[in-house]
Amino acid sequence: MVKGFSKYDAAEYLDSDEMITAYLEEASKENDPKMLIMALGDIARAKGMTQLAKETGISRDGLYKSLGENGNPSLETLSKVANAFGLRVTLVAK
């Protein structure tokens, strides 16, 4: 009998502010925009895409598209999402 594997979904484990913060910090260390966008997408799904859509004024479909695997969100979208998470977008020296 062949046993299947379920797809790993990081959003299932992001169940506390501490876990979310640690996840986002690790993703940002990679200096890879795609990694950061995917992490924000995982966090958005963990917190609830419908609620995030209400808070940002961006449709659920728009959020899924922007924060998905092939997403390329604008700075405005990133700023709105960060704000909804209680964060802000900043640039710091290396």
BELHUZI-V505911 format. One line per field, one symbol per residue. ss: DSSP state (A for helix, B for strand, O for the rest). psi: psi as a letter, one per 30 degrees, with the letter a starting at -180 (. if undefined). burial: b if it has 9 or more other C-alpha atoms within 8 Angstrom, else e. A space follows every 10 residues. Layout:
BEGIN
ss = ???
psi = ???
burial = ???
END
This chain:
BEGIN
ss = OOOOOOOOOA AAAOOOAAAA AAAAAAAAAO OOAAAAAAAA AAAAAAAOAA AAAAAAOOOA AAAAAAAOOO OOOOAAAAAA AAAAOOOOOO OOOO
psi = kkklklkkje fffigleeee eeeeeeefff hjeeeeeeee eeeeeefjee eeeeefgkle eeeeeegaeg lilleeeeee eeefggllkl klk.
burial = eeeeeeeeee beebbeeebb eebbeebbee eeeebbbbbb bbbbbbeebe ebbbebeeeb eebbbbbbee bebeeeebbb bbbbeeeeee eeee
END
